[in-house]
Amino acid sequence: MYIRGYEEKDCKEITELFYNTVHTVNIKDYTEEELNAWTGESVDCDKWNRSLKEHFTLVAVEGGIIIGFGDIDCTGYLDRLYVHRDYQGRGTATALCGRLEEHINGDITVHSSITAKPFFEHRDYAVIKEQRVLKNGVPLTNFVMLKKYGG
C-alpha cells in the first residue's frame, strides 16, 4: 500500500468506494433506510471533487486500486475516512488518519459514525456529544469527537 495525494481522476472510484463501504461495513450499526439516506441515490462527482480538492485529501492505493481515502479541512475537521470493505483491519485507516492528523497543527474534530467510534477512541479522540443529524430527511446517529492538539 502507498499513500498519495488526491487527483481529480480518483473521484469516481472514491465515490464508489464510499457507497460500497457504507452499505457493507456500516450495515451492522445502521438500518437500510439510514444507509440509503447517508449515501443518497446518486453521487454528484463535481461536488465531491470540489470538496476533496479544497481539503487536504489522501488516497491509499494497493495493486492499482484505491483501497481507502480521507480528507481534512484547514480548521481541523476530519470530513471523510473510508476504507474499502475488502481491506478492513489492515492498517489503511490508521495510516491515512495519521497522515491527515500530521497535516494539522491544532485540535481535530470528526463526526464519527457508530461503526467508526471505537477506531477514533483508540486514537485518543473523546466524544463531545452524541447527535442525531438529518441526512436526506432521515435522522442518523453520529458522534462529535475531538482530539486535542498534542494528544
Chimera marker file (.cmm) of the C-alpha trace (Angstrom):
<marker_set name="trace">
<marker id="1" x="0.000" y="0.000" z="0.000" r="1" g="1" b="0" radius="0.5"/>
<marker id="2" x="1.147" y="3.519" z="-0.706" r="1" g="1" b="0" radius="0.5"/>
<marker id="3" x="-0.486" y="6.844" z="0.086" r="1" g="1" b="0" radius="0.5"/>
<marker id="4" x="-0.618" y="9.758" z="-2.324" r="1" g="1" b="0" radius="0.5"/>
<marker id="5" x="-2.489" y="12.975" z="-2.827" r="1" g="1" b="0" radius="0.5"/>
<marker id="6" x="-5.948" y="13.035" z="-4.355" r="1" g="1" b="0" radius="0.5"/>
<marker id="7" x="-6.290" y="13.565" z="-8.110" r="1" g="1" b="0" radius="0.5"/>
<marker id="8" x="-9.466" y="14.555" z="-9.933" r="1" g="1" b="0" radius="0.5"/>
<marker id="9" x="-9.461" y="11.272" z="-11.857" r="1" g="1" b="0" radius="0.5"/>
<marker id="10" x="-9.916" y="9.458" z="-8.495" r="1" g="1" b="0" radius="0.5"/>
<marker id="11" x="-13.394" y="10.850" z="-7.866" r="1" g="1" b="0" radius="0.5"/>
<marker id="12" x="-15.484" y="8.101" z="-9.475" r="1" g="1" b="0" radius="0.5"/>
<marker id="13" x="-13.529" y="5.311" z="-7.784" r="1" g="1" b="0" radius="0.5"/>
<marker id="14" x="-13.664" y="7.113" z="-4.425" r="1" g="1" b="0" radius="0.5"/>
<marker id="15" x="-17.411" y="7.715" z="-4.559" r="1" g="1" b="0" radius="0.5"/>
<marker id="16" x="-17.986" y="4.041" z="-5.445" r="1" g="1" b="0" radius="0.5"/>
<marker id="17" x="-15.752" y="3.010" z="-2.527" r="1" g="1" b="0" radius="0.5"/>
<marker id="18" x="-17.748" y="5.330" z="-0.236" r="1" g="1" b="0" radius="0.5"/>
<marker id="19" x="-21.102" y="3.889" z="-1.327" r="1" g="1" b="0" radius="0.5"/>
<marker id="20" x="-19.998" y="0.261" z="-1.129" r="1" g="1" b="0" radius="0.5"/>
<marker id="21" x="-18.240" y="0.692" z="2.223" r="1" g="1" b="0" radius="0.5"/>
<marker id="22" x="-21.225" y="2.365" z="3.861" r="1" g="1" b="0" radius="0.5"/>
<marker id="23" x="-23.592" y="-0.317" z="2.544" r="1" g="1" b="0" radius="0.5"/>
<marker id="24" x="-21.438" y="-3.250" z="3.687" r="1" g="1" b="0" radius="0.5"/>
<marker id="25" x="-19.313" y="-2.189" z="6.674" r="1" g="1" b="0" radius="0.5"/>
<marker id="26" x="-21.850" y="0.093" z="8.381" r="1" g="1" b="0" radius="0.5"/>
<marker id="27" x="-24.781" y="-2.316" z="7.946" r="1" g="1" b="0" radius="0.5"/>
<marker id="28" x="-24.175" y="-3.686" z="11.453" r="1" g="1" b="0" radius="0.5"/>
<marker id="29" x="-24.951" y="-0.303" z="13.041" r="1" g="1" b="0" radius="0.5"/>
<marker id="30" x="-27.492" y="1.340" z="10.732" r="1" g="1" b="0" radius="0.5"/>
<marker id="31" x="-30.724" y="0.320" z="9.023" r="1" g="1" b="0" radius="0.5"/>
<marker id="32" x="-31.028" y="0.046" z="5.264" r="1" g="1" b="0" radius="0.5"/>
<marker id="33" x="-33.116" y="3.234" z="5.266" r="1" g="1" b="0" radius="0.5"/>
<marker id="34" x="-30.351" y="5.049" z="7.168" r="1" g="1" b="0" radius="0.5"/>
<marker id="35" x="-27.638" y="3.738" z="4.822" r="1" g="1" b="0" radius="0.5"/>
<marker id="36" x="-29.602" y="4.840" z="1.766" r="1" g="1" b="0" radius="0.5"/>
<marker id="37" x="-30.090" y="8.300" z="3.271" r="1" g="1" b="0" radius="0.5"/>
<marker id="38" x="-26.382" y="8.508" z="4.151" r="1" g="1" b="0" radius="0.5"/>
<marker id="39" x="-25.187" y="7.718" z="0.646" r="1" g="1" b="0" radius="0.5"/>
<marker id="40" x="-28.047" y="9.307" z="-1.276" r="1" g="1" b="0" radius="0.5"/>
<marker id="41" x="-29.474" y="7.988" z="-4.519" r="1" g="1" b="0" radius="0.5"/>
<marker id="42" x="-26.694" y="9.356" z="-6.687" r="1" g="1" b="0" radius="0.5"/>
<marker id="43" x="-23.342" y="10.985" z="-6.117" r="1" g="1" b="0" radius="0.5"/>
<marker id="44" x="-22.536" y="14.403" z="-7.514" r="1" g="1" b="0" radius="0.5"/>
<marker id="45" x="-18.930" y="13.838" z="-8.570" r="1" g="1" b="0" radius="0.5"/>
<marker id="46" x="-18.435" y="17.536" z="-9.374" r="1" g="1" b="0" radius="0.5"/>
<marker id="47" x="-19.469" y="18.486" z="-5.816" r="1" g="1" b="0" radius="0.5"/>
<marker id="48" x="-17.290" y="15.747" z="-4.299" r="1" g="1" b="0" radius="0.5"/>
<marker id="49" x="-14.333" y="16.747" z="-6.467" r="1" g="1" b="0" radius="0.5"/>
<marker id="50" x="-14.594" y="20.402" z="-5.408" r="1" g="1" b="0" radius="0.5"/>
<marker id="51" x="-14.728" y="19.415" z="-1.745" r="1" g="1" b="0" radius="0.5"/>
<marker id="52" x="-11.866" y="16.920" z="-1.996" r="1" g="1" b="0" radius="0.5"/>
<marker id="53" x="-9.691" y="19.452" z="-3.822" r="1" g="1" b="0" radius="0.5"/>
<marker id="54" x="-10.425" y="22.178" z="-1.244" r="1" g="1" b="0" radius="0.5"/>
<marker id="55" x="-9.380" y="19.860" z="1.597" r="1" g="1" b="0" radius="0.5"/>
<marker id="56" x="-6.123" y="18.028" z="2.225" r="1" g="1" b="0" radius="0.5"/>
<marker id="57" x="-7.119" y="14.688" z="0.702" r="1" g="1" b="0" radius="0.5"/>
<marker id="58" x="-5.153" y="11.461" z="0.573" r="1" g="1" b="0" radius="0.5"/>
<marker id="59" x="-5.808" y="8.128" z="-1.111" r="1" g="1" b="0" radius="0.5"/>
<marker id="60" x="-4.363" y="4.729" z="-0.254" r="1" g="1" b="0" radius="0.5"/>
<marker id="61" x="-3.564" y="2.550" z="-3.265" r="1" g="1" b="0" radius="0.5"/>
<marker id="62" x="-2.742" y="-1.133" z="-3.497" r="1" g="1" b="0" radius="0.5"/>
<marker id="63" x="-2.482" y="-3.227" z="-6.621" r="1" g="1" b="0" radius="0.5"/>
<marker id="64" x="-3.579" y="-0.301" z="-8.743" r="1" g="1" b="0" radius="0.5"/>
<marker id="65" x="-6.884" y="0.248" z="-6.921" r="1" g="1" b="0" radius="0.5"/>
<marker id="66" x="-7.878" y="2.821" z="-4.328" r="1" g="1" b="0" radius="0.5"/>
<marker id="67" x="-8.420" y="0.965" z="-1.061" r="1" g="1" b="0" radius="0.5"/>
<marker id="68" x="-9.097" y="3.984" z="1.135" r="1" g="1" b="0" radius="0.5"/>
<marker id="69" x="-9.264" y="7.756" z="1.293" r="1" g="1" b="0" radius="0.5"/>
<marker id="70" x="-9.607" y="10.554" z="3.777" r="1" g="1" b="0" radius="0.5"/>
<marker id="71" x="-9.743" y="14.317" z="3.893" r="1" g="1" b="0" radius="0.5"/>
<marker id="72" x="-9.381" y="17.101" z="6.425" r="1" g="1" b="0" radius="0.5"/>
<marker id="73" x="-10.017" y="20.822" z="6.093" r="1" g="1" b="0" radius="0.5"/>
<marker id="74" x="-7.834" y="23.693" z="7.288" r="1" g="1" b="0" radius="0.5"/>
<marker id="75" x="-9.839" y="24.073" z="10.524" r="1" g="1" b="0" radius="0.5"/>
<marker id="76" x="-9.008" y="20.517" z="11.626" r="1" g="1" b="0" radius="0.5"/>
<marker id="77" x="-12.352" y="18.972" z="10.649" r="1" g="1" b="0" radius="0.5"/>
<marker id="78" x="-11.696" y="15.399" z="9.510" r="1" g="1" b="0" radius="0.5"/>
<marker id="79" x="-14.509" y="15.140" z="6.988" r="1" g="1" b="0" radius="0.5"/>
<marker id="80" x="-14.228" y="11.651" z="5.494" r="1" g="1" b="0" radius="0.5"/>
<marker id="81" x="-12.247" y="8.485" z="6.197" r="1" g="1" b="0" radius="0.5"/>
<marker id="82" x="-13.308" y="5.333" z="4.376" r="1" g="1" b="0" radius="0.5"/>
<marker id="83" x="-11.614" y="2.013" z="3.648" r="1" g="1" b="0" radius="0.5"/>
<marker id="84" x="-12.705" y="-0.498" z="1.022" r="1" g="1" b="0" radius="0.5"/>
<marker id="85" x="-14.720" y="-3.330" z="2.558" r="1" g="1" b="0" radius="0.5"/>
<marker id="86" x="-12.162" y="-5.942" z="1.432" r="1" g="1" b="0" radius="0.5"/>
<marker id="87" x="-9.267" y="-4.074" z="3.109" r="1" g="1" b="0" radius="0.5"/>
<marker id="88" x="-10.714" y="-3.526" z="6.580" r="1" g="1" b="0" radius="0.5"/>
<marker id="89" x="-8.412" y="-4.264" z="9.516" r="1" g="1" b="0" radius="0.5"/>
<marker id="90" x="-5.147" y="-3.973" z="7.575" r="1" g="1" b="0" radius="0.5"/>
<marker id="91" x="-3.985" y="-0.600" z="8.888" r="1" g="1" b="0" radius="0.5"/>
<marker id="92" x="-5.223" y="1.502" z="5.967" r="1" g="1" b="0" radius="0.5"/>
<marker id="93" x="-7.415" y="3.802" z="8.085" r="1" g="1" b="0" radius="0.5"/>
<marker id="94" x="-4.636" y="4.106" z="10.673" r="1" g="1" b="0" radius="0.5"/>
<marker id="95" x="-2.089" y="5.129" z="8.033" r="1" g="1" b="0" radius="0.5"/>
<marker id="96" x="-4.448" y="7.609" z="6.360" r="1" g="1" b="0" radius="0.5"/>
<marker id="97" x="-5.641" y="9.122" z="9.634" r="1" g="1" b="0" radius="0.5"/>
<marker id="98" x="-2.079" y="9.514" z="10.896" r="1" g="1" b="0" radius="0.5"/>
<marker id="99" x="-1.057" y="11.443" z="7.801" r="1" g="1" b="0" radius="0.5"/>
<marker id="100" x="-4.178" y="13.624" z="7.948" r="1" g="1" b="0" radius="0.5"/>
<marker id="101" x="-3.581" y="14.405" z="11.623" r="1" g="1" b="0" radius="0.5"/>
<marker id="102" x="0.048" y="15.333" z="10.916" r="1" g="1" b="0" radius="0.5"/>
<marker id="103" x="-1.182" y="17.926" z="8.427" r="1" g="1" b="0" radius="0.5"/>
<marker id="104" x="-2.990" y="19.914" z="11.149" r="1" g="1" b="0" radius="0.5"/>
<marker id="105" x="-1.280" y="21.904" z="13.875" r="1" g="1" b="0" radius="0.5"/>
<marker id="106" x="-4.176" y="22.012" z="16.307" r="1" g="1" b="0" radius="0.5"/>
<marker id="107" x="-7.229" y="20.194" z="17.604" r="1" g="1" b="0" radius="0.5"/>
<marker id="108" x="-9.055" y="17.823" z="15.253" r="1" g="1" b="0" radius="0.5"/>
<marker id="109" x="-12.785" y="17.148" z="15.194" r="1" g="1" b="0" radius="0.5"/>
<marker id="110" x="-14.705" y="14.410" z="13.452" r="1" g="1" b="0" radius="0.5"/>
<marker id="111" x="-18.358" y="13.464" z="13.204" r="1" g="1" b="0" radius="0.5"/>
<marker id="112" x="-17.916" y="9.735" z="13.645" r="1" g="1" b="0" radius="0.5"/>
<marker id="113" x="-20.347" y="7.021" z="12.714" r="1" g="1" b="0" radius="0.5"/>
<marker id="114" x="-21.331" y="4.439" z="15.315" r="1" g="1" b="0" radius="0.5"/>
<marker id="115" x="-19.129" y="1.988" z="13.403" r="1" g="1" b="0" radius="0.5"/>
<marker id="116" x="-16.008" y="4.182" z="13.409" r="1" g="1" b="0" radius="0.5"/>
<marker id="117" x="-16.327" y="5.412" z="17.009" r="1" g="1" b="0" radius="0.5"/>
<marker id="118" x="-14.066" y="2.692" z="18.530" r="1" g="1" b="0" radius="0.5"/>
<marker id="119" x="-11.389" y="3.430" z="15.902" r="1" g="1" b="0" radius="0.5"/>
<marker id="120" x="-11.308" y="7.108" z="16.848" r="1" g="1" b="0" radius="0.5"/>
<marker id="121" x="-11.451" y="6.375" z="20.585" r="1" g="1" b="0" radius="0.5"/>
<marker id="122" x="-8.373" y="4.169" z="20.144" r="1" g="1" b="0" radius="0.5"/>
<marker id="123" x="-6.663" y="7.202" z="18.567" r="1" g="1" b="0" radius="0.5"/>
<marker id="124" x="-7.398" y="9.369" z="21.639" r="1" g="1" b="0" radius="0.5"/>
<marker id="125" x="-10.464" y="11.145" z="20.309" r="1" g="1" b="0" radius="0.5"/>
<marker id="126" x="-13.027" y="11.919" z="23.009" r="1" g="1" b="0" radius="0.5"/>
<marker id="127" x="-16.773" y="12.014" z="22.481" r="1" g="1" b="0" radius="0.5"/>
<marker id="128" x="-18.053" y="15.552" z="22.903" r="1" g="1" b="0" radius="0.5"/>
<marker id="129" x="-21.651" y="14.642" z="22.204" r="1" g="1" b="0" radius="0.5"/>
<marker id="130" x="-23.904" y="12.109" z="20.553" r="1" g="1" b="0" radius="0.5"/>
<marker id="131" x="-26.197" y="13.662" z="17.992" r="1" g="1" b="0" radius="0.5"/>
<marker id="132" x="-28.960" y="12.867" z="15.529" r="1" g="1" b="0" radius="0.5"/>
<marker id="133" x="-28.455" y="14.576" z="12.164" r="1" g="1" b="0" radius="0.5"/>
<marker id="134" x="-30.894" y="14.655" z="9.277" r="1" g="1" b="0" radius="0.5"/>
<marker id="135" x="-29.491" y="13.201" z="6.080" r="1" g="1" b="0" radius="0.5"/>
<marker id="136" x="-31.855" y="13.232" z="3.128" r="1" g="1" b="0" radius="0.5"/>
<marker id="137" x="-34.757" y="13.512" z="5.592" r="1" g="1" b="0" radius="0.5"/>
<marker id="138" x="-33.695" y="10.552" z="7.755" r="1" g="1" b="0" radius="0.5"/>
<marker id="139" x="-32.204" y="11.005" z="11.250" r="1" g="1" b="0" radius="0.5"/>
<marker id="140" x="-28.795" y="9.342" z="11.708" r="1" g="1" b="0" radius="0.5"/>
<marker id="141" x="-26.833" y="8.909" z="14.928" r="1" g="1" b="0" radius="0.5"/>
<marker id="142" x="-23.218" y="10.032" z="14.996" r="1" g="1" b="0" radius="0.5"/>
<marker id="143" x="-20.714" y="11.378" z="17.499" r="1" g="1" b="0" radius="0.5"/>
<marker id="144" x="-18.888" y="14.682" z="17.566" r="1" g="1" b="0" radius="0.5"/>
<marker id="145" x="-15.388" y="13.700" z="18.681" r="1" g="1" b="0" radius="0.5"/>
<marker id="146" x="-12.312" y="15.778" z="19.467" r="1" g="1" b="0" radius="0.5"/>
<marker id="147" x="-8.616" y="15.027" z="19.527" r="1" g="1" b="0" radius="0.5"/>
<marker id="148" x="-6.748" y="17.694" z="21.450" r="1" g="1" b="0" radius="0.5"/>
<marker id="149" x="-3.551" y="19.037" z="19.903" r="1" g="1" b="0" radius="0.5"/>
<marker id="150" x="-0.622" y="17.037" z="21.182" r="1" g="1" b="0" radius="0.5"/>
<marker id="151" x="-2.958" y="14.333" z="22.460" r="1" g="1" b="0" radius="0.5"/>
<link id1="1" id2="2" r="1" g="1" b="0" radius="0.2"/>
<link id1="2" id2="3" r="1" g="1" b="0" radius="0.2"/>
<link id1="3" id2="4" r="1" g="1" b="0" radius="0.2"/>
<link id1="4" id2="5" r="1" g="1" b="0" radius="0.2"/>
<link id1="5" id2="6" r="1" g="1" b="0" radius="0.2"/>
<link id1="6" id2="7" r="1" g="1" b="0" radius="0.2"/>
<link id1="7" id2="8" r="1" g="1" b="0" radius="0.2"/>
<link id1="8" id2="9" r="1" g="1" b="0" radius="0.2"/>
<link id1="9" id2="10" r="1" g="1" b="0" radius="0.2"/>
<link id1="10" id2="11" r="1" g="1" b="0" radius="0.2"/>
<link id1="11" id2="12" r="1" g="1" b="0" radius="0.2"/>
<link id1="12" id2="13" r="1" g="1" b="0" radius="0.2"/>
<link id1="13" id2="14" r="1" g="1" b="0" radius="0.2"/>
<link id1="14" id2="15" r="1" g="1" b="0" radius="0.2"/>
<link id1="15" id2="16" r="1" g="1" b="0" radius="0.2"/>
<link id1="16" id2="17" r="1" g="1" b="0" radius="0.2"/>
<link id1="17" id2="18" r="1" g="1" b="0" radius="0.2"/>
<link id1="18" id2="19" r="1" g="1" b="0" radius="0.2"/>
<link id1="19" id2="20" r="1" g="1" b="0" radius="0.2"/>
<link id1="20" id2="21" r="1" g="1" b="0" radius="0.2"/>
<link id1="21" id2="22" r="1" g="1" b="0" radius="0.2"/>
<link id1="22" id2="23" r="1" g="1" b="0" radius="0.2"/>
<link id1="23" id2="24" r="1" g="1" b="0" radius="0.2"/>
<link id1="24" id2="25" r="1" g="1" b="0" radius="0.2"/>
<link id1="25" id2="26" r="1" g="1" b="0" radius="0.2"/>
<link id1="26" id2="27" r="1" g="1" b="0" radius="0.2"/>
<link id1="27" id2="28" r="1" g="1" b="0" radius="0.2"/>
<link id1="28" id2="29" r="1" g="1" b="0" radius="0.2"/>
<link id1="29" id2="30" r="1" g="1" b="0" radius="0.2"/>
<link id1="30" id2="31" r="1" g="1" b="0" radius="0.2"/>
<link id1="31" id2="32" r="1" g="1" b="0" radius="0.2"/>
<link id1="32" id2="33" r="1" g="1" b="0" radius="0.2"/>
<link id1="33" id2="34" r="1" g="1" b="0" radius="0.2"/>
<link id1="34" id2="35" r="1" g="1" b="0" radius="0.2"/>
<link id1="35" id2="36" r="1" g="1" b="0" radius="0.2"/>
<link id1="36" id2="37" r="1" g="1" b="0" radius="0.2"/>
<link id1="37" id2="38" r="1" g="1" b="0" radius="0.2"/>
<link id1="38" id2="39" r="1" g="1" b="0" radius="0.2"/>
<link id1="39" id2="40" r="1" g="1" b="0" radius="0.2"/>
<link id1="40" id2="41" r="1" g="1" b="0" radius="0.2"/>
<link id1="41" id2="42" r="1" g="1" b="0" radius="0.2"/>
<link id1="42" id2="43" r="1" g="1" b="0" radius="0.2"/>
<link id1="43" id2="44" r="1" g="1" b="0" radius="0.2"/>
<link id1="44" id2="45" r="1" g="1" b="0" radius="0.2"/>
<link id1="45" id2="46" r="1" g="1" b="0" radius="0.2"/>
<link id1="46" id2="47" r="1" g="1" b="0" radius="0.2"/>
<link id1="47" id2="48" r="1" g="1" b="0" radius="0.2"/>
<link id1="48" id2="49" r="1" g="1" b="0" radius="0.2"/>
<link id1="49" id2="50" r="1" g="1" b="0" radius="0.2"/>
<link id1="50" id2="51" r="1" g="1" b="0" radius="0.2"/>
<link id1="51" id2="52" r="1" g="1" b="0" radius="0.2"/>
<link id1="52" id2="53" r="1" g="1" b="0" radius="0.2"/>
<link id1="53" id2="54" r="1" g="1" b="0" radius="0.2"/>
<link id1="54" id2="55" r="1" g="1" b="0" radius="0.2"/>
<link id1="55" id2="56" r="1" g="1" b="0" radius="0.2"/>
<link id1="56" id2="57" r="1" g="1" b="0" radius="0.2"/>
<link id1="57" id2="58" r="1" g="1" b="0" radius="0.2"/>
<link id1="58" id2="59" r="1" g="1" b="0" radius="0.2"/>
<link id1="59" id2="60" r="1" g="1" b="0" radius="0.2"/>
<link id1="60" id2="61" r="1" g="1" b="0" radius="0.2"/>
<link id1="61" id2="62" r="1" g="1" b="0" radius="0.2"/>
<link id1="62" id2="63" r="1" g="1" b="0" radius="0.2"/>
<link id1="63" id2="64" r="1" g="1" b="0" radius="0.2"/>
<link id1="64" id2="65" r="1" g="1" b="0" radius="0.2"/>
<link id1="65" id2="66" r="1" g="1" b="0" radius="0.2"/>
<link id1="66" id2="67" r="1" g="1" b="0" radius="0.2"/>
<link id1="67" id2="68" r="1" g="1" b="0" radius="0.2"/>
<link id1="68" id2="69" r="1" g="1" b="0" radius="0.2"/>
<link id1="69" id2="70" r="1" g="1" b="0" radius="0.2"/>
<link id1="70" id2="71" r="1" g="1" b="0" radius="0.2"/>
<link id1="71" id2="72" r="1" g="1" b="0" radius="0.2"/>
<link id1="72" id2="73" r="1" g="1" b="0" radius="0.2"/>
<link id1="73" id2="74" r="1" g="1" b="0" radius="0.2"/>
<link id1="74" id2="75" r="1" g="1" b="0" radius="0.2"/>
<link id1="75" id2="76" r="1" g="1" b="0" radius="0.2"/>
<link id1="76" id2="77" r="1" g="1" b="0" radius="0.2"/>
<link id1="77" id2="78" r="1" g="1" b="0" radius="0.2"/>
<link id1="78" id2="79" r="1" g="1" b="0" radius="0.2"/>
<link id1="79" id2="80" r="1" g="1" b="0" radius="0.2"/>
<link id1="80" id2="81" r="1" g="1" b="0" radius="0.2"/>
<link id1="81" id2="82" r="1" g="1" b="0" radius="0.2"/>
<link id1="82" id2="83" r="1" g="1" b="0" radius="0.2"/>
<link id1="83" id2="84" r="1" g="1" b="0" radius="0.2"/>
<link id1="84" id2="85" r="1" g="1" b="0" radius="0.2"/>
<link id1="85" id2="86" r="1" g="1" b="0" radius="0.2"/>
<link id1="86" id2="87" r="1" g="1" b="0" radius="0.2"/>
<link id1="87" id2="88" r="1" g="1" b="0" radius="0.2"/>
<link id1="88" id2="89" r="1" g="1" b="0" radius="0.2"/>
<link id1="89" id2="90" r="1" g="1" b="0" radius="0.2"/>
<link id1="90" id2="91" r="1" g="1" b="0" radius="0.2"/>
<link id1="91" id2="92" r="1" g="1" b="0" radius="0.2"/>
<link id1="92" id2="93" r="1" g="1" b="0" radius="0.2"/>
<link id1="93" id2="94" r="1" g="1" b="0" radius="0.2"/>
<link id1="94" id2="95" r="1" g="1" b="0" radius="0.2"/>
<link id1="95" id2="96" r="1" g="1" b="0" radius="0.2"/>
<link id1="96" id2="97" r="1" g="1" b="0" radius="0.2"/>
<link id1="97" id2="98" r="1" g="1" b="0" radius="0.2"/>
<link id1="98" id2="99" r="1" g="1" b="0" radius="0.2"/>
<link id1="99" id2="100" r="1" g="1" b="0" radius="0.2"/>
<link id1="100" id2="101" r="1" g="1" b="0" radius="0.2"/>
<link id1="101" id2="102" r="1" g="1" b="0" radius="0.2"/>
<link id1="102" id2="103" r="1" g="1" b="0" radius="0.2"/>
<link id1="103" id2="104" r="1" g="1" b="0" radius="0.2"/>
<link id1="104" id2="105" r="1" g="1" b="0" radius="0.2"/>
<link id1="105" id2="106" r="1" g="1" b="0" radius="0.2"/>
<link id1="106" id2="107" r="1" g="1" b="0" radius="0.2"/>
<link id1="107" id2="108" r="1" g="1" b="0" radius="0.2"/>
<link id1="108" id2="109" r="1" g="1" b="0" radius="0.2"/>
<link id1="109" id2="110" r="1" g="1" b="0" radius="0.2"/>
<link id1="110" id2="111" r="1" g="1" b="0" radius="0.2"/>
<link id1="111" id2="112" r="1" g="1" b="0" radius="0.2"/>
<link id1="112" id2="113" r="1" g="1" b="0" radius="0.2"/>
<link id1="113" id2="114" r="1" g="1" b="0" radius="0.2"/>
<link id1="114" id2="115" r="1" g="1" b="0" radius="0.2"/>
<link id1="115" id2="116" r="1" g="1" b="0" radius="0.2"/>
<link id1="116" id2="117" r="1" g="1" b="0" radius="0.2"/>
<link id1="117" id2="118" r="1" g="1" b="0" radius="0.2"/>
<link id1="118" id2="119" r="1" g="1" b="0" radius="0.2"/>
<link id1="119" id2="120" r="1" g="1" b="0" radius="0.2"/>
<link id1="120" id2="121" r="1" g="1" b="0" radius="0.2"/>
<link id1="121" id2="122" r="1" g="1" b="0" radius="0.2"/>
<link id1="122" id2="123" r="1" g="1" b="0" radius="0.2"/>
<link id1="123" id2="124" r="1" g="1" b="0" radius="0.2"/>
<link id1="124" id2="125" r="1" g="1" b="0" radius="0.2"/>
<link id1="125" id2="126" r="1" g="1" b="0" radius="0.2"/>
<link id1="126" id2="127" r="1" g="1" b="0" radius="0.2"/>
<link id1="127" id2="128" r="1" g="1" b="0" radius="0.2"/>
<link id1="128" id2="129" r="1" g="1" b="0" radius="0.2"/>
<link id1="129" id2="130" r="1" g="1" b="0" radius="0.2"/>
<link id1="130" id2="131" r="1" g="1" b="0" radius="0.2"/>
<link id1="131" id2="132" r="1" g="1" b="0" radius="0.2"/>
<link id1="132" id2="133" r="1" g="1" b="0" radius="0.2"/>
<link id1="133" id2="134" r="1" g="1" b="0" radius="0.2"/>
<link id1="134" id2="135" r="1" g="1" b="0" radius="0.2"/>
<link id1="135" id2="136" r="1" g="1" b="0" radius="0.2"/>
<link id1="136" id2="137" r="1" g="1" b="0" radius="0.2"/>
<link id1="137" id2="138" r="1" g="1" b="0" radius="0.2"/>
<link id1="138" id2="139" r="1" g="1" b="0" radius="0.2"/>
<link id1="139" id2="140" r="1" g="1" b="0" radius="0.2"/>
<link id1="140" id2="141" r="1" g="1" b="0" radius="0.2"/>
<link id1="141" id2="142" r="1" g="1" b="0" radius="0.2"/>
<link id1="142" id2="143" r="1" g="1" b="0" radius="0.2"/>
<link id1="143" id2="144" r="1" g="1" b="0" radius="0.2"/>
<link id1="144" id2="145" r="1" g="1" b="0" radius="0.2"/>
<link id1="145" id2="146" r="1" g="1" b="0" radius="0.2"/>
<link id1="146" id2="147" r="1" g="1" b="0" radius="0.2"/>
<link id1="147" id2="148" r="1" g="1" b="0" radius="0.2"/>
<link id1="148" id2="149" r="1" g="1" b="0" radius="0.2"/>
<link id1="149" id2="150" r="1" g="1" b="0" radius="0.2"/>
<link id1="150" id2="151" r="1" g="1" b="0" radius="0.2"/>
</marker_set>
